[in-house]
Amino acid sequence: MGKKRWELLYIFSFVSGIIIIFFTVYPIINTLSWTKPDILWETIKDKEVIQSINLSIWSATLTTIVSFVLGVPFAYFLARKEFKGKSLVESIVNIPMVIPHTVAGICLLTIVSPRNWFGQMLNQMGIEVLGTTVGIVMAMTFVSMPLLINSAKEAFKWVSPHMENVSRTLGANHIQTFFLITFKLAWRDILSGMILTWARAISEFGAVIILSFHPLIAPTMIFARFTTYGMMYAIPVTTILIVICLIIFITLRWVASGKEREHD
Amino acid sequence: MIELRNVSKRLGDFHLDDINLIINDHEYFVILGPTGTGKTVILETVAGMYKPDRGQIYFDGADITTCYPEERNIAFVYQDYMLFPHLNVRKNILFGLKIRKTPQKVMEAQLEKMVTLLGIGHLLERYPSTLSGGEQQRVAIARALVTEPDVLLLDEPLSALDPRTKENFMQELKGIHEQIKTTTIHITHDFNEALVLADRIGIMRKGKMIQVGTPQEVFYKPKTHFVASFVGMENIYEGQVKEVNGQKVVQIGDVHLRVLTEEDGKVNIAVRPEDIILTQVNIETTAQNVLKCCVEEIIPQGPLVKVKLDAGIPLVAFITKKGAEEMELSPGRQIAAIFKTTAVHVFK
């Protein structure tokens, strides 16, 4: 019998995988282990903390909905149409992912300020951005929408335009074809994009504090507690946020992979 | 009847160039041409997926150039079938009828008709990913025909099938067309497919339709060197028409071939390899061309043998394997090649 041999590349892949998993999981586990149960219990009962977590979840969900409504049709257009300047448009879509998020916040601040026409227009419409949920959602949407657009675009690319053509020759119009064929086939990847968008939105801090330090979302609350009371009072809020995010994230991933199993 | 008048379409570097074509009711029309020549673009333009840059498309006299695909009642089957993977076979087939809000009873009757026609009753509850290529093909055709389209467009429908399944399905397609008589446009690069199925054939090259005719016309009377070569005429020469003893001959170098033609001057001639008979006996006849030749190469091709000969001009003939064995053919052997004057096709 021959001696068992290992491919060098797999050994390297395995070792790098161990490092990545450790680097991701260990800080989270360590945070949880630092949490003192009595302070955690107190924090859970703290209305301000619960409100900030609720606001985070609600704002991230609203962000995902806005990104979905605006981003999915645009992603479909980008996946199906070739036009001059397309790569420029695609680069523009990705700009929020490459600029620092505090910079993104400042950029947004310049357009919602009363000195800008856009800010004046919002003012006339009675929409307040600074220090409101609108500001939070605007900041979250700005930085996380590219994730949904990119996921949806790739998902639509996987659906052959020929399949849409067949649907149309069978009598379905463009919109019917989109909902009955294209969207149904792209749905699970779009859902994955929505999960990423939601996760990115709920973790957003830099852009949000520029537009709306108050009302406090959970990351802002953690920052405030850390700078005001120190590590021991920031950790319980962190723990609660980690646990809630993981539960929602795992549930959504499970739903998405369930869809996958359904189609296999 | 479908009519394409001066249809042109540019797609990137590709250009569909001034296509004029009439396809009659109930006709099985095959568009034949090499890969990348624009066959699928014609089909997709007829189906309404592309709007021509120039020209019009008429169906029964009505201009449908700007109609959406869903307004044309033209069904399309792609070479990779394009079954909807999230729907089972039953739902795939009924898709078009449901969209048209067809009454349930009619849907059931139509489904039954298609299932019987294509023998796919046992597949109805299965999903496309569990079907073989041949089964997917049947389902795709059932889905296309169930809406009773005015025209059926088939984009290389047999190219993904193994040779045996392809052979059987070709006969089935022919049978289905004879039964339902839907006007069909079928594109392929396989001239055997065209020969078996087509009422008429259109040969395409580089975005142009260069010859349209019955299989007999296209295969035996090609109008250009390209068509002759594409339909398997391996013996194509350029020569000069002359008259010798009241009989027209074409001179190619030192070789003279008797021909029947009205053409004069410089011409092309083509002879199908299967029209050439090889013999060891030297026959002298005025009705036939007899060329003394030397065997250069013998290439087995399934049940046939391709024999390359030097007759003063390069000549290719097909004979059966048994015939080659009986003649004890081998390179260097001197034999005679005989073919009728009517087997020599003359074109400008």
Interface residues (C-beta under 8 A of the other chain):
Chain A: S160 H162 M163 N165 V166 S167 R168 T169 L170 G171 A172 N173 H174 Q176 L180 I181 K184 L185 H263 D264
Chain B: E44 A47 G48 M49 Y68 P69 E70 R72 I74 A75 F76 V77 Y78 D80 M82 F84 P85 H86 F95 G96 I99 R100 S129 R143 A144 T147 P149 L153
